Amino acid sequence: MGMARDMGLGRLGIWTSALGSQPPSVIRRAAAELDELGVAALWLPEASWTDPFLIAAHALDATKSLKVATGIANLYARTARAMSNAADALGAWHPGRFILGIGVSHRPLVENTHHGDYSSPLSAMRQYLDELDDASLAGVRPDRVLAAVGPKMVELAAERAAGAHPYNMPAAHTAGARAGLGPSPILAPEVKVLFEKSPDAARAIARKNLPLRLPNYANGLIRLGFDADAVARVDDDVVDAIVGWGDDDTIRAHIQSYLDAGADHVAVQVLTADGHVPTEEWRRVVGLFA
């Protein structure tokens, strides 16, 4: 399913879980503001109490050019037919503006919440993509990307999708993912930033937003050369590699490091102390690259 690298996806996107707990009016207003700011894409995770396809429907309906992506929809949470129905409908209602991001999630969530079999997530993804291809309506299927941290999932993203959407990884991972994908597929990593200049305060907030107890992320960092004990402790150097915090120049440089490492598009997640919808901070991010 390899496709053109630009996919119409601009350089700067916003990734947020903050809209999952908001009413439709707030979702629509936030999406419209991102559209007016010229943000290329809004990325919505599965990990909130609201289905990401519902949030995406409101965001798309309230905007004219903003692309909206699931970042990611968990394949264990719905059958391929259900996933296809939701994605194809959004793709048909808003041609060229919905991107289906699919992932295998994590063993604790899959086994404890969805009662799924996590013995071979790569095989599960391959089978799911086969089923998704069979279920999709010809001519309606939206672009799709795979959540990919490990090298084999990155390779599968190059083979079976438009590209990869890694989460919770430093820029060093982006460089390796670009090499694994090759030059054509889209590489759109999530990038964490925090507008806080105090080292202690910034790292405290960052640690609450780094899910490094999940093996997929811990193993990804260890593959990059981080010490396993340092990852388990979430040491300062681990935090600082993943989260850009400090003044505007430092945050801009952190985001730019992913682009320099081979990202086509960065899905910037602004971390906050209280989880509010960070509209003001989104404006600051856009201003960094104006």
C-alpha positions in Angstrom: 0.0 0.0 0.0 3.0 2.3 -0.3 2.1 5.8 -1.3 3.5 9.3 -1.9 5.6 10.6 1.0 3.9 14.0 1.3 0.3 12.5 1.5 -0.8 16.1 1.6 0.4 16.1 5.3 2.1 19.4 6.3 5.0 19.6 8.7 3.3 20.5 12.0 0.5 18.6 13.7 -0.9 18.5 17.2 -1.4 15.3 19.3 -3.7 15.6 22.2 -5.6 13.4 24.7 -7.1 16.5 26.3 -10.2 16.5 24.1 -11.3 13.0 25.2 -13.0 14.3 28.3 -14.6 17.4 26.6 -18.1 18.0 25.3 -18.6 18.3 21.5 -18.7 22.1 21.6 -15.2 22.2 23.1 -13.9 19.6 20.6 -15.3 21.5 17.7 -14.0 24.9 18.9 -10.5 23.6 19.5 -10.4 21.9 16.1 -11.6 25.0 14.4 -8.9 27.1 16.1 -6.2 24.6 15.0 -7.6 24.9 11.4 -7.4 28.7 11.5 -3.8 28.5 12.9 -2.8 26.5 9.8 -2.0 23.3 11.8 -1.8 20.4 9.3 -3.3 17.6 11.4 -4.9 16.8 14.7 -3.9 13.4 16.2 -6.3 11.7 18.6 -5.5 8.7 20.9 -7.5 5.7 21.9 -6.5 6.1 25.5 -9.3 8.2 26.7 -12.9 7.3 27.7 -14.2 8.7 24.4 -13.9 6.7 21.1 -11.4 8.5 18.9 -13.6 8.2 15.9 -16.4 10.2 17.6 -13.9 13.0 18.4 -12.6 12.9 14.9 -16.1 13.2 13.5 -16.7 16.4 15.4 -13.3 17.8 14.6 -13.7 17.1 10.9 -17.2 18.5 10.7 -16.0 21.8 12.4 -13.1 22.4 10.0 -12.3 22.9 6.4 -8.7 21.8 5.8 -7.4 20.2 9.0 -6.6 16.6 8.7 -7.6 14.4 11.6 -5.9 11.1 12.5 -6.4 8.4 15.1 -3.1 8.2 16.9 -3.8 5.4 17.4 -6.9 3.2 17.2 -6.3 -0.1 19.0 -6.9 -3.1 16.7 -7.9 -5.2 19.8 -10.7 -2.8 20.6 -12.8 -3.4 17.5 -13.1 -5.9 14.7 -11.6 -5.0 11.3 -15.1 -4.6 9.9 -16.0 -2.1 12.7 -12.7 -0.2 12.2 -13.3 -0.2 8.4 -16.8 1.1 8.7 -15.8 4.0 11.0 -12.7 5.0 8.9 -14.3 4.6 5.5 -17.3 6.7 6.6 -15.1 9.5 7.9 -13.0 9.3 4.7 -16.1 9.5 2.5 -17.7 12.4 4.4 -14.4 14.3 4.4 -12.4 13.2 1.4 -8.6 13.3 1.9 -8.8 14.6 5.5 -9.0 11.5 7.7 -6.0 9.3 8.4 -6.4 6.0 10.1 -3.7 5.3 12.6 -3.7 1.7 13.8 -1.7 0.1 16.6 -1.4 -3.1 18.7 -1.4 -1.1 22.0 0.3 -2.9 25.0 0.2 -6.2 26.7 -1.4 -5.0 30.0 -4.2 -3.1 28.3 -4.8 -5.8 25.7 -4.9 -8.7 28.1 -6.6 -7.0 31.1 -9.0 -4.7 29.4 -9.8 -6.3 26.0 -9.0 -9.9 27.0 -7.0 -10.3 23.9 -4.0 -12.6 23.0 -0.8 -10.5 22.9 1.5 -13.4 22.2 2.4 -12.2 18.7 1.4 -8.5 18.1 3.2 -8.4 14.7 1.3 -11.4 13.4 -1.9 -9.9 14.8 -1.3 -6.7 12.9 -0.6 -8.5 9.7 -3.8 -10.5 10.0 -5.8 -7.4 10.9 -4.5 -5.5 7.9 -5.6 -8.4 5.7 -9.0 -8.3 7.2 -9.2 -4.6 6.9 -8.3 -4.7 3.2 -11.1 -7.3 2.7 -13.6 -5.1 4.7 -12.8 -1.7 3.2 -15.1 -0.3 0.5 -13.2 0.2 -2.8 -12.5 3.9 -3.6 -13.3 5.1 0.0 -10.4 3.7 2.0 -8.5 6.5 3.8 -4.8 6.7 4.2 -3.4 4.7 7.1 -0.3 4.7 9.2 0.9 2.2 11.8 2.0 2.9 15.3 5.6 1.6 15.1 8.3 1.5 17.8 10.0 -1.8 17.1 12.0 -2.3 13.8 9.8 -5.1 12.5 6.6 -3.0 12.9 8.4 -0.1 11.2 9.2 -2.5 8.3 5.5 -3.6 8.2 4.4 0.1 8.1 6.5 0.6 5.0 5.1 -2.6 3.4 1.4 -2.2 4.3 0.6 1.4 5.1 1.4 5.0 4.1 3.9 5.2 6.9 4.6 5.1 10.6 3.5 7.1 13.7 5.9 6.3 16.5 5.0 7.4 20.1 7.0 8.3 23.1 10.4 8.0 21.5 13.4 10.4 21.2 14.7 11.9 17.9 17.3 9.1 17.8 14.4 6.7 17.2 13.2 8.8 14.3 16.6 8.5 12.5 16.4 4.7 12.8 12.7 4.6 11.8 13.5 6.6 8.6 16.3 4.2 7.7 13.8 1.3 8.3 11.0 2.8 6.3 13.1 4.0 3.4 12.6 7.3 1.7 9.0 7.2 0.5 6.7 6.3 3.4 5.5 9.0 5.8 7.2 9.3 9.2 5.1 11.2 11.7 6.4 10.8 15.2 4.6 12.2 18.3 6.9 14.8 20.0 6.4 15.9 23.6 7.0 19.5 24.8 6.4 21.4 28.0 6.4 25.1 28.4 8.1 25.1 31.8 11.6 26.5 32.6 12.1 25.1 36.1 14.1 21.8 35.7 12.5 20.2 38.7 9.0 21.2 37.8 9.4 20.3 34.2 10.8 16.9 34.9 8.1 16.1 37.5 5.3 16.9 35.0 7.1 15.0 32.3 7.5 11.9 34.4 3.8 11.7 34.9 3.4 11.6 31.2 6.0 9.1 30.2 4.5 5.6 30.2 7.9 3.8 30.4 6.5 1.0 32.5 5.0 -0.3 29.3 7.5 -2.8 27.8 7.2 -1.6 24.2 8.5 1.8 25.1 11.1 0.7 27.6 12.5 -1.8 25.1 12.5 0.8 22.4 14.7 3.0 24.5 17.0 0.1 25.5 17.5 -0.7 21.8 18.6 2.9 21.3 21.3 2.4 23.9 19.7 3.7 27.1 20.5 1.8 30.3 17.7 -0.4 31.4 17.9 0.7 35.0 18.0 4.3 33.9 14.8 3.7 31.9 13.1 2.0 34.8 14.0 4.9 37.1 13.1 7.4 34.4 16.3 9.3 35.0 16.8 12.9 33.9 18.6 12.0 30.7 15.7 9.7 29.7 13.2 12.5 30.4 15.2 15.1 28.6 15.6 12.9 25.5 11.9 12.5 25.1 10.4 15.8 26.4 11.5 19.2 25.2 11.1 21.7 28.0 12.4 25.2 28.8 12.4 28.4 26.8 11.0 28.8 23.3 14.4 28.3 21.6 15.0 25.0 23.5 11.5 23.7 22.6 11.8 24.7 19.0 15.2 22.9 18.8 13.7 19.8 20.3 10.9 19.7 17.7 13.3 20.5 14.9 15.6 17.6 16.0 12.9 15.1 14.9 12.5 16.9 11.5 16.3 16.9 11.1 16.3 13.1 11.9 14.0 12.4 9.0 10.4 13.1 10.2 8.1 14.4 7.5 5.6 15.6 10.0 5.7 16.1 13.8 2.6 15.5 16.0 3.4 17.8 18.9 1.9 16.9 22.3 2.0 19.8 24.7 2.2 18.5 28.3 0.5 20.4 31.1 0.4 20.1 34.9 -3.4 19.7 34.9 -4.4 18.2 31.6 -6.3 21.2 30.3 -7.0 21.8 26.7 -3.8 23.7 25.9 -5.1 26.2 23.3 -2.7 28.9 24.3 0.3 26.6 24.2 -0.8 25.3 20.8 -0.6 28.9 19.5 2.9 29.1 20.9 4.0 25.9 19.2 2.7 27.3 15.9 4.4 30.6 16.5 7.8 28.8 17.0 7.6 27.7 13.3 5.9 30.8 11.8 
